[in-house]
Amino acid sequence: MSQHSWQDGTPVVVFVLPDSSPIHKEFCKKHLGMFAHQLRQTWDRKVFSGTGQAPELASTVEEMRALISKTPGAIGYLPESAINRTVRPITIHEGAR
């Protein structure tokens, strides 16, 4: 939430699924250590304080993959089964929160 650009200067564009999505809920709990509503509250505080920008919403996993693949600097999350050659996976180290 605090990194606004990548090392090469490309702006970071964050994509998320809806708060009600089981994939979103699992990602928040497993990788961020919080519930989906807590992530939303954190984003909202950043946006309202002027220190952050809200993530872009993808309605489905397929839309998320398409948006990530065509948006420079994009980052998001997908189930492993949805990863194909149009996106590049990164590894999340569990202790890195």
PyMOL commands that set and color helices and strands:
alter all, ss='L'
color gray80, all
select helices_A, chain A and resi 22-32+36-49+61-70+80-82
alter helices_A, ss='H'
color red, helices_A
select strands_A, chain A and resi 13-16+56-57+74-75
alter strands_A, ss='S'
color yellow, strands_A
deselect
rebuild
show_as cartoon
